[in-house]
Amino acid sequence: MSPRLARADRSVTSVLIIDDHPFVIQGCKRILEVAGINLVFSAADVANGYALYQQKRPDLVVVDLSFGGDALAGLSLVRRIRADDPTTRVIVFSMHDDPAIVQHCLSAGASDYVVKDACSTAFLKAVQRDLDSKAPPVVDADDATMIAARQPPARPI
Amino acid sequence: MTRVLLIDDHPIVLQGCRRVLQDAGVCDVIEATSAVAGYRLYRRNHPETIIMDLSLQGNRLGRAGLSGLDLLRRIRSDDSRIPILVLSMHGDPVIVSSALEAGATGYLLKDAAPGNLLKAFETVCRHRLYLCHELAIQVALLGVRRQGETFVGLSSRELQTLALVAEGKTYEEIAEQLRVSYKTVANTCSQLKTKLGARKLPELIRMGVEYLSLSPDRPGHGSEQRAQDGSSARHPDRAAVRSA
């Protein structure tokens, strides 16, 4: 059974979160549950995340970039998931706000990029946009600038 | 019911902590995403416990503005008893130690399991210090290292600069003596402060004096002598410090 069919058979939306910070996973779960998405899987590292992705074939994957000492470990996971199934939508959820990194992620096949400083609404909007979208992910160079511009300037206190 | 104030500039982390606490039956949770807002909520709502990050609003450990450490000190100066649990991604024992010195009741790393948050929370609520086992060992070792190994990781140039700072020289004088730019000296001193955990220049000077007293044959001593022949003869007080 192809991954796409596997997902089409299911009526419940599922999301996989891969992040090595348990509080971030808990936060994402809470936001998703409040929005009515209750089938949420999670993994704390890249290897377990990929194994869980293959096992569950979620509708959407939310992945961090930094794992342990590797600042961009999530990037290879994005590539691997997208190589397995180009229709899988992957949101990168990271602390990095460097436009070059954003661009790398989009080039690797991420369908959206949300910085961890973003408010809960921004995260949820990205999730809903990706779940609703029927079109294949679009990688646009302008996205990087746009996403970087979402960052509020650091205000002196 | 315990009222908890959460201060973290990552809304998702706030949501995660809120979820963990609420699942454990702590329902009165208030949140702030900046140090200023956190302090305001603290004054207005009189929480019984505070859980806070150290890096707030882009201020990485207080390089500008009101940092988490500043906020911690301010709250502690207002209230000597309120339990304050620091929830941070920084596992460096120097930072942990700074937080404890600033008045933290507990220190938990953000990659800890949610169960540990509850354990830490319950411990600090009983006004008892909480540190995970590994951090406690590192902080204890830091204290041991401070007895004699504080200066081990410093470069020869840093040690030269530290010695000159301890002798009361200005940045201009150090730059001239070491034949480098003023900016280089300022940068080196900034690095020294970070490496040695000194918050201000007087603290760095004090550590420099300690270095001079510990290391009569210190690295860089010879090169300094070459750069400034007879300097000790011209500055008898410095010679006295060296021989101390």
Interface residues (C-beta under 8 A of the other chain):
Chain A: D20 H21 P22 F23 V24 I25 Q26 G27 C28 K29 R30 I31 F93 K116 D117 A118 C119 S120 F123 A154 R155 P156 I157
Chain B: D9 H10 P11 I12 V13 L14 Q15 G16 C17 R18 R19 V20 S34 A35 V36 Q57 G58 N59 A64 G65 L66 L87 M89 K110 D111 A112 A113 P114 L117
